Amino acid sequence: MAASCWNGQLTFDHCCVAWQVSERGVGNSQCWRNNFTYDRCCLPRLGSPRELFACRDAAPEWGAFRRLLMLGQPVSGLAVIALKRDWKECIVGALSAAITVAQEAAASGQEHLAKLAFAKADWVLRAVMRSSISLEEVIGSWPLASLFLLPAGKHPRLGFDEVAFKRWESKLVEWRKDDPGYHLIHFVAETVPDLHNSKRIPLDRVFRAVLLAGQQIAKETSEEGKFFAKMAAVAAMWSAAYSLRGWYVPTWVWQEGGRQPESGPAAEAAALLQAGYDLLRVAILKNDPDEYDDESTTLRAFINLPSPLVQILQGMEFAAVVEVDASLLICFPPVLTTGVGRVFGEKLCPLDGKSLRAVPMSLHVFPYWDSVSNSARVDRQPVCTVKEFRTLAAGIAELAQDAWEPKRPLTIWEIGANLGDCTLATAAVMRALPTPRRVVGVLFEPLAEAAAAAKRSVMANGLEHQLQVWELALGDEQMPPRTIRVPDTYSAEATFVSSDMQKHWDGDVTDVQSAATTTVDKLVMDDRVFQEFVGQSNAASVDVLKIHVQGYELKVLRGARRALAAGVFCLVLLPIGKLHAALPASAPSRTLGRDLRALLANYTGVLIRSNGGTQTVEVEGASGQSVQEEVDVFWQGRRSKKGLLRWTTLVAWRQTHGCHTSPAVRAAEWLWGADASPMAR
């Protein structure tokens, strides 16, 4: 589409969107003169969505509604608010809001409201489908397919639609074994479980289905038979796009150094998606009345499409590669507005909350519903949930300007890295500073799929000579592969710990994997392993040991006892809110505090609240209890759901064994030194 087509009066939504049936295929006739034509100006876009669909600059209600919707959080109130706005300012957002309100109203017995919302959703959907709008723009901006599959109040997940699938089974009666259509049924039957289990759909099966669909369309005499054969062809094309986008695009992107060029699997997937969509909308827009018809609606036809068409679209809403702004690791609001953030915020981040210059980074995530992956897709920033690590990284970045030896790299070991957001973003930010600094690190992650995604991210961002990813779990002893439980929708909370931890998961265990375990001491004392890291980093110690392993942190520290005593790690950072999950139920109240003090005896430490407030480790609390006793009390309250753990993170550092020059130690002293105290009594 030529940029010269549009000015202040003439816009894509005014000229190209077919708001009325008469505008289908021709647009608004008042827009076309001279060489300005519908065919030249109204081409569908196969890349990133236009503002009319993404709604980034629209009223804030749209952005808030979209974010909660994509994160699977309650949205009914925001949906009603959004629905009251002019729906032409965010057309797919209005469609999403109308569907949400219709679902919620129907579930609560408000039939009149449900009917009104359904009618509006149908009207907007018809305007979208009759216009020159690519399906890429629709599903690339809002989780529309997920809404079609979403029971009221539930998380959208790839699932098996038994009712829709039975429509296919009914065709088996008519399609005999010598019909191509009979084999199409088996293609659908094989595809649905693959979608349900987030597996790649083999392309040889897909191409065979396309061939069979063409043969069945030519052979069929009934309209219904032709419709089902066409839908099978659409399912095959979309299945190929689903596999390309979820499994081939990530590999292509890291091979291309993080770029997503116009050619390659991404473009092929977009073309296949659009080809299927063109076939689909011709089939279901046959009845497109000017007025709403409750008996024959486009929305009803779309919702009732034969399985697995909508499920495939839902799968493609989960992009496997996300372009994020790594600078948001350190330029997040609490850093800009509170505490030490006021000191360095002016240099690194302007006060409007945006980075002085964006630091683009390709982040490889899971191509399905997962909370961390969804957060990256929605917010376009690293999902580094330990705020204290982000604050530490911001402090180190500030020191890089004038108080950090240029030749000294920042070294990080991250245990429980998941997708590697924290260390990856730190490396990207330090590399992009006015005075660039180098980060060298190792990311330890026991889940095979997460480790593979982190490796692709490392390669895609040109960090393969700085960061290593090891598919490995760390604990207090070396053990063969054993069970690790992965919670539904939130793989970042996968843990060896069972009973206590599962009570706090939002969902059930949907996957059980195995992971081998070793200890930090074993790695450090293995000369070959540690010397390889030392040679790469040119440092005799590790600046930061970050541990986030869902209640297993104490076992990791116990397995690092010798390395900690020897001063291998200059700074240790770990959340402590779930530490008790790994302790026996009969463990005495003081076990946690005693073990932390013994393991970190030569360190200075500080406890940091979730609100950013700090507390020394040794002082008496208001109740007369020591801090570790308060931790015990609050944890017990959390388990009984009567209280909330307020001490969230422990940061401990040391000045000896060469750590006095560590940029992490210097930053910690600057950030929290005034409230720190020796860990040992």
HELIX and SHEET records of a PDB file:
HELIX    1   1 ALA A    3  CYS A    5  5                                   3    
HELIX    2   2 PHE A   12  CYS A   15  1                                   4    
HELIX    3   3 VAL A   21  GLU A   23  5                                   3    
HELIX    4   4 SER A   29  CYS A   31  5                                   3    
HELIX    5   5 TYR A   38  CYS A   41  1                                   4    
HELIX    6   6 GLU A   51  ALA A   54  1                                   4    
HELIX    7   7 PRO A   60  MET A   70  1                                  11    
HELIX    8   8 SER A   76  LEU A   83  1                                   8    
HELIX    9   9 TRP A   87  GLU A   89  5                                   3    
HELIX   10  10 ILE A   91  ALA A  107  1                                  17    
HELIX   11  11 GLU A  111  MET A  129  1                                  19    
HELIX   12  12 LEU A  135  ILE A  139  1                                   5    
HELIX   13  13 LEU A  144  PHE A  148  1                                   5    
HELIX   14  14 GLU A  162  GLU A  174  1                                  13    
HELIX   15  15 PRO A  180  HIS A  196  1                                  17    
HELIX   16  16 LEU A  203  LYS A  219  1                                  17    
HELIX   17  17 GLU A  223  SER A  243  1                                  21    
HELIX   18  18 LEU A  244  TYR A  248  3                                   5    
HELIX   19  19 VAL A  249  GLN A  255  1                                   7    
HELIX   20  20 PRO A  265  ILE A  284  1                                  20    
HELIX   21  21 THR A  298  ILE A  303  1                                   6    
HELIX   22  22 LEU A  309  MET A  316  1                                   8    
HELIX   23  23 ALA A  326  LEU A  329  5                                   4    
HELIX   24  24 PRO A  333  THR A  337  1                                   5    
HELIX   25  25 GLY A  341  LEU A  348  1                                   8    
HELIX   26  26 SER A  371  ASP A  379  1                                   9    
HELIX   27  27 LYS A  387  LEU A  399  1                                  13    
HELIX   28  28 ASP A  421  ALA A  432  1                                  12    
HELIX   29  29 ALA A  448  ALA A  460  1                                  13    
HELIX   30  30 SER A  491  GLU A  493  5                                   3    
HELIX   31  31 SER A  499  GLN A  502  1                                   4    
HELIX   32  32 VAL A  520  MET A  525  1                                   6    
HELIX   33  33 ASP A  527  SER A  537  1                                  11    
HELIX   34  34 GLU A  553  ARG A  558  1                                   6    
HELIX   35  35 ARG A  561  ALA A  565  1                                   5    
HELIX   36  36 LEU A  579  ALA A  582  5                                   4    
HELIX   37  37 THR A  591  LEU A  599  1                                   9    
HELIX   38  38 VAL A  627  ARG A  639  1                                  13    
HELIX   39  39 CYS A  659  THR A  661  5                                   3    
HELIX   40  40 PRO A  663  TRP A  672  1                                  10    
HELIX   41  41 GLY A  673  ASP A  675  5                                   3    
SHEET    1   A 2 VAL A 321  ASP A 325  0                                        
SHEET    2   A 2 PRO A 360  HIS A 364 -1                                        
SHEET    1   B 8 LEU A 467  TRP A 470  0                                        
SHEET    2   B 8 VAL A 439  PHE A 444  1                                        
SHEET    3   B 8 LEU A 410  ILE A 415  1                                        
SHEET    4   B 8 VAL A 542  ILE A 547  1                                        
SHEET    5   B 8 PHE A 569  PRO A 575  1                                        
SHEET    6   B 8 TRP A 647  TRP A 653 -1                                        
SHEET    7   B 8 THR A 604  ARG A 609 -1                                        
SHEET    8   B 8 THR A 614  THR A 616 -1                                        
SHEET    1   C 8 LEU A 467  TRP A 470  0                                        
SHEET    2   C 8 VAL A 439  PHE A 444  1                                        
SHEET    3   C 8 LEU A 410  ILE A 415  1                                        
SHEET    4   C 8 VAL A 542  ILE A 547  1                                        
SHEET    5   C 8 PHE A 569  PRO A 575  1                                        
SHEET    6   C 8 TRP A 647  TRP A 653 -1                                        
SHEET    7   C 8 THR A 604  ARG A 609 -1                                        
SHEET    8   C 8 SER A 677  PRO A 678 -1                                        
SHEET    1   D 3 ALA A 473  LEU A 474  0                                        
SHEET    2   D 3 VAL A 509  THR A 518  1                                        
SHEET    3   D 3 MET A 479  PRO A 487 -1                                        
END                                                                             
